[in-house]
Amino acid sequence: MLKLATLVYIKRPGQTLMLHRIKRAGDMHQGKWNGLGGKFEPGESPEACAIREVQEESGLTIYRPELRGILTFPNFRAGEDWYAFVFVARTFSGALIDSSEGVLQWIDDADLLKLPLWEGDRIFLPWLEQDRFFSGRFVYENGQLCRHEVIFYPLEKDAQPSPPQPPSLHALPNSDDDHCWLCGGAVVQQHCKIICTICGFRRDCSDP
């Protein structure tokens, strides 16, 4: 069975927000530290899934998440092949909540690889800061990493630059309803839906 998910690493200078998965019985990640994210809802884009999952798990609203790579986990759980779209988010607003998924904590980047992580995480986490896109495949058996492989794709040298980022992590427009959370573009409101005129991202008014 094919499973699609997002994995989001929220970063501020020198630190990364991590989730210690110790709250839910039967959690496949029990005891591990992970980024945030989760499974797609029907019809959802990877970016919309990343924004929604981060809100639900942390209370934070992320803006313009950066897709850094795709990870493939064949038969990660019996009969399930997982594909994860991996994002980095550097611009956000809001306050952390008491997450039902686990314990949220800002971790110094120097200590990140010292945490109880999945073995493959120690391999791909450094890729997040590299100037190239990755497609990685990690094969686990009985919870142990057996092998992995990766293809790196250099970023196009003549690619158009991304829209300018806000001047600081929390320097955001006065109202969350007057811009797109994904690309920062102009929005219109239609029947309690806010729709970006640039990228088409849709959300409910005054969400969350």
Protein Blocks (a to p, Z undefined) as FASTA:
>chain_A
ZZdddddddddehiacddddfkbghiakgoiacdedddddehiafklmmmmmmmmmnopa
cehiacfbdcddehkbghiacdddddddfbdedjddddfkbccddddfklmmmpccdfkl
mmmmmmmmpccddddddddeehiafbdcdddddddfkbccdddddfbfklccfblklccf
klopacddeehiacdfklopacdehiZZ
